[in-house]
Amino acid sequence: MKKSLIISLVATASLFAADYSSVIEHPNASKMIEKDALAPAKAYTIPTGCITTDADAIARGKFIFHNLNGKKAKKNPPKGLSRKQMKPGKTYLPGDKIPAKQYGNCVACHDIEGARGAGNIGPDLTNYQNSFIKTGVRNYQFVYQKISDPRIDNPKTHMTVNLTTKLFTPREICDIASYVISPK
């Protein structure tokens, strides 16, 4: 009896079994990977006058360094920054949703003067001017390049690629570099 019951169940199940392969989506993973791949590492030249002691530039750099995005920023952005990121060339109509501006959140990996919840993954940037710039170990070009596309001197880095991916503009890179280098 057990044998006939098992045969009966298998026969019934096979009647209801169907080939669902035609309704299962099979995306082209190669195209998805190609779309998500980073552009090759790129060397950048620091713009003239990039590193500055201008208080507004340093304030913008500090804000970018310490915040993840405009939507969740605890304070209002300083002059020259916005919580929203309008895409160049796109026309926004009333009622259109403008995406939040993505900031650096550099403090998640780097420690620096006045940091809250500072990270210990990346190098400590405390007293950067005295430790690296004045000693000649680093220069302004190095700082600009490291923030723009750190893969130039370290292809296996986990640091965000900021200018090559267009996460930041050259001016924003200059603001961050000015903040890192500034006395605090």
Buried (B, 14 or more C-beta within 10 A) or exposed (E): EEEEEEEEEEEEEEEEEEEEEEEEEEEEEEEEEEEEEEEEBEEBEBEEEBBBEBEBBBBBBBBBBBBBBBEEBEEEBBEEBEBEBEEEEEEEEEEEEBEBBBBBBBBBBBBBEEBEEBBEEBEBBBEBBEEBBEEEEBEBBBBBBBBBBBBBEEEEBEBBBBBBEEBBEBEBBBBBBBBBBBEB
